[in-house]
């Protein structure tokens, strides 16, 4: 057993030795402490590394792939990135055009084909199914997403959709043929268009079906039969030429449309047609359907254009026949059909105006007729003619105006102008338009100058605020 005092002496001796060592080697100890502390500090950047698919778009056999990106400033950045990825994925899906397809038959310069392929790809973006999310990555400002789609599964889905579409189109095709056999040609066209709608996504394919013991190309037959039946429709209008004054109510001169079939088989009733200005402009009721007598009355109510020769065209309304006007593919294809059309030639006579004027300064006749000259110029630009013979005119335009002296403020003289413009139908004497110019204020260094200023302002007000109403009233 070691005596207690020996232990105490040993502790004292060891402590003295440590203090001596530390005082001698203090700089070295501090340096070692600093180096050791730096070596054990954790790293500042702990963000995960970017995935490889952000650097190089991955190629995976048997799959379509799409990479999408969005900035986090977008409210729906995840959906934006998803759409971007699907757009990228769909861009890998190609459209192969068969040499026997209807697309090849109707498209000679390839412009139609290019537009069709773009429409199909746009549609595919909305209808793509069973794609998979492979990965996603984000940082503080950006979001990326990676999708893939099995080529085999995509082919299976499309084949199933195509079989269903062909079955539906075949049924409408058979209905159209039956309608033709019953002499219901307009109904047959409608069925053919429904058949077309069922398979419009497959215009690039040569779809074959068997009918009456033979193989036929379905889409080619649908398109060909629509054009064949359209060629049988005949449109005619009576009269084919009308001489009309711009302001005469044209509804008093009816334009009758008649429809028939060129081979004189069946009744061309219920034919939808549309009317529009082919040349010139005006107001014509746009859509009609022929009655049981194969007729429709075209309603033309107004002519706006100043052209002396204008045309109204009446044509078969494919949009109503097909009920497919919202389909992008239909809009593309319908432009290739030859559609029956009839034209009405309008020989437009200009309205003849008799103009009288009574413009005064302070009750005295005014040398220059500013208001009436302005009205004459504006009406002439709009296609009106003027005559000094009242009996040869259709319209009487009467202009009255006078100025009155107002107050004097310092060296400024104030004048007020009042006026009245009236238009009457000479044939029946009825007033058809009237407007007033009330207390238009003019300023000048004397009353003559202030009166002139009031007339100038009246001319501006006439052109800005009254002439449009005057024209609309005269020509309605």
Rosetta blueprint (number, residue, H / E / L):
1 X L
2 X L
3 X L
4 X H
5 X H
6 X H
7 X H
8 X H
9 X H
10 X H
11 X H
12 X H
13 X H
14 X H
15 X H
16 X H
17 X H
18 X H
19 X H
20 X H
21 X H
22 X H
23 X H
24 X H
25 X H
26 X H
27 X H
28 X H
29 X H
30 X H
31 X H
32 X H
33 X H
34 X H
35 X H
36 X H
37 X H
38 X H
39 X H
40 X L
41 X L
42 X L
43 X L
44 X L
45 X L
46 X L
47 X L
48 X L
49 X L
50 X L
51 X L
52 X H
53 X H
54 X H
55 X L
56 X L
57 X L
58 X L
59 X L
60 X L
61 X L
62 X L
63 X E
64 X E
65 X E
66 X E
67 X E
68 X E
69 X E
70 X E
71 X E
72 X L
73 X L
74 X L
75 X L
76 X L
77 X H
78 X H
79 X H
80 X H
81 X H
82 X H
83 X H
84 X H
85 X H
86 X H
87 X H
88 X H
89 X H
90 X H
91 X L
92 X L
93 X L
94 X L
95 X L
96 X L
97 X L
98 X L
99 X L
100 X L
101 X L
102 X H
103 X H
104 X H
105 X H
106 X H
107 X L
108 X L
109 X L
110 X L
111 X H
112 X H
113 X H
114 X H
115 X H
116 X H
117 X H
118 X H
119 X H
120 X H
121 X H
122 X H
123 X H
124 X H
125 X H
126 X H
127 X H
128 X L
129 X L
130 X L
131 X L
132 X E
133 X E
134 X E
135 X E
136 X E
137 X E
138 X E
139 X L
140 X L
141 X L
142 X E
143 X E
144 X E
145 X E
146 X E
147 X E
148 X E
149 X E
150 X E
151 X H
152 X H
153 X H
154 X H
155 X H
156 X H
157 X H
158 X H
159 X H
160 X H
161 X H
162 X H
163 X H
164 X H
165 X H
166 X H
167 X H
168 X H
169 X H
170 X H
171 X H
172 X H
173 X H
174 X H
175 X H
176 X H
177 X H
178 X H
179 X H
180 X H
181 X H
182 X L
183 X L
184 X L
185 X H
186 X H
187 X H
188 X H
189 X H
190 X H
191 X H
192 X H
193 X H
194 X H
195 X H
196 X H
197 X H
198 X H
199 X L
200 X H
201 X H
202 X H
203 X L
204 X L
205 X L
206 X L
207 X L
208 X E
209 X E
210 X E
211 X E
212 X L
213 X L
214 X E
215 X E
216 X E
217 X E
218 X H
219 X H
220 X H
221 X H
222 X H
223 X H
224 X H
225 X H
226 X H
227 X H
228 X H
229 X H
230 X H
231 X H
232 X H
233 X E
234 X E
235 X E
236 X E
237 X E
238 X E
239 X L
240 X L
241 X E
242 X E
243 X E
244 X E
245 X E
246 X L
247 X L
248 X L
249 X L
250 X H
251 X H
252 X H
253 X L
254 X L
255 X E
256 X E
257 X E
258 X E
259 X E
260 X E
261 X E
262 X L
263 X L
264 X L
265 X L
266 X L
267 X L
268 X L
269 X L
270 X L
271 X L
272 X E
273 X E
274 X E
275 X E
276 X E
277 X E
278 X E
279 X E
280 X L
281 X L
282 X E
283 X E
284 X E
285 X L
286 X L
287 X E
288 X E
289 X E
290 X L
291 X L
292 X L
293 X L
294 X L
295 X E
296 X E
297 X E
298 X E
299 X L
300 X E
301 X E
302 X E
303 X E
304 X L
305 X L
306 X L
307 X L
308 X L
309 X E
310 X E
311 X E
312 X E
313 X E
314 X E
315 X E
316 X E
317 X L
318 X H
319 X H
320 X H
321 X H
322 X H
323 X L
324 X L
325 X L
326 X L
327 X L
328 X H
329 X H
330 X H
331 X H
332 X H
333 X H
334 X H
335 X L
336 X L
337 X L
338 X L
339 X L
340 X L
341 X E
342 X E
343 X E
344 X E
345 X E
346 X E
347 X E
348 X E
349 X E
350 X L
351 X L
352 X E
353 X E
354 X E
355 X E
356 X E
357 X E
358 X E
359 X E
360 X E
361 X E
362 X L
363 X L
364 X E
365 X E
366 X L
367 X L
368 X L
369 X L
370 X H
371 X H
372 X H
373 X H
374 X H
375 X H
376 X H
377 X H
378 X H
379 X H
380 X H
381 X H
382 X L
383 X L
384 X L
385 X E
386 X E
387 X E
388 X L
389 X L
390 X H
391 X H
392 X H
393 X L
394 X L
395 X E
396 X E
397 X E
398 X E
399 X E
400 X E
401 X E
402 X E
403 X E
404 X E
405 X E
406 X E
407 X E
408 X E
409 X E
410 X L
411 X L
412 X E
413 X E
414 X E
415 X E
416 X E
417 X E
418 X E
419 X E
420 X E
421 X E
422 X E
423 X E
424 X E
425 X E
426 X L
427 X L
428 X L
429 X L
430 X L
431 X E
432 X E
433 X E
434 X E
435 X E
436 X E
437 X E
438 X E
439 X E
440 X E
441 X E
442 X E
443 X E
444 X E
445 X L
446 X L
447 X H
448 X H
449 X H
450 X H
451 X H
452 X H
453 X H
454 X H
455 X H
456 X H
457 X H
458 X H
459 X H
460 X H
461 X H
462 X H
463 X H
464 X H
465 X H
466 X H
467 X H
468 X H
469 X H
470 X H
471 X H
472 X H
473 X H
474 X H
475 X H
476 X L
